[in-house]
Amino acid sequence: MPYINLQITKGANREQKARIVKDFTETLVTVLGKKPEHIHIVIQEIEDENWGFSGILTDDFRKREG
């Protein structure tokens, strides 16, 4: 029973999340031969201030890029 836990920063809309679930499911069916009804996908949205990379928080990075 495949389980995918996808963590992203906040901002994806429902349509985008539905596309992710559809595409990830199709990939596991095609590549691993899994049954769609056995695939579980959880999308966790993380606040920008709780995500960091390259030594800074994402909200600070976005302020610089903005």
N, C-alpha and C positions, 0 to 999 in steps of 0.2 A: 504494500500500500504506500505509494509515493506521497510524501508530504513536503511541500515547498513553503518556506517562510521567507517572504520577500520584504525587506525593509527599505523604505524610500522616504525622502523628505516630503513633507506635506505639500499638497498642491495638485495632485492628480484628481481628475474628475471621475465620475462613475463610469462614463463611457470608456475612458482610458483603462480603468481597472478591469472592466469586463473584457476588454481586448487582451489584456495581460493574461487573465485567467484562461481565456479561450486559446490563445497562442501557446502558453506553457503546457496546457493540457494536450493540445494537438502534437506538440513536440514529444512529450512522454509517450503518447500513443504510437507515434511514428518511429521513434528511435528505440524505445524499450519494449514496445508491444504491450503496454499496460492498458487496462480497461479504464475508460473515462470515469466511471462511477467509483473507482478505487483511488482516484487522485484528489488530494486535498491541497488547497492553496490558500495561505493566509497572507494578507497584505497588511503590514504594520506601517503606519505613517508616523514619522518622527519629526518633532519640531526642529526647525533650523538651528536653534540655540543648543540643541542636544546632539548635534552631529558635527563632527570636525574632521578636517583633512588638511594635509600640508601644514599642519601646525596651527591652524586657526579654526574657529567655529564657522559653520556654513553661513549663518546670518551676517557675520562680519565680512566674509568673502563676497556675499551678494551686495552688500553696501558698497564695497570697493568697485565692483563691476557695474553697478547701477548707474 
